[in-house]
Amino acid sequence: MRTLLWPLSILLLLATAAAQPSTKPPVSGADTHAIWDTYGKTGLIVSTAARAADASLTCTALASGAHEDWLPTQSCGGVVGFLAAGEAGQIAATYWLHHTRHHKLERIVPWVFTAVSVAAIAYSETSSDRRHP
């Protein structure tokens, strides 16, 4: 329970920050876009797929007796919960950046989270103590 407290605290902070009113002046229609346009949906789908692959590999490795190095849990349910909280954090960060009109940063968020998941997959596949029998 204690290991899941800090991700929930971060989500609470992001939700609080997203609820703050924007102090920037309105922008013209050419500078705005829908948060879930094609690019946003693609980033969300790709990062979700990378997280699902990471969770699958991690749960399989844990079931075969491997040790998880990057996450604070050693159970499949904990891994899935941790990665689901990360996905919620990604969506909250994307929304907050969109709401505060940081559109360029908003576009980067899903790809950063995807890179982290891909790095975890690569680590899982190349680490000698985590290889599947």
Secondary structure, DSSP 8 states (H G I E B T S, - for coil): -GGGHHHHHHHHHHHHHHTS---S----GGG---TTSHHHHHHHHHHHHHHHHHHHHHHHHHHTT---SSSS--SHHHHHHHHHHHHHHHHHHHHHHHHTT-HHHHHHHHHHHHHHHHHHHHHHHH-GGG---
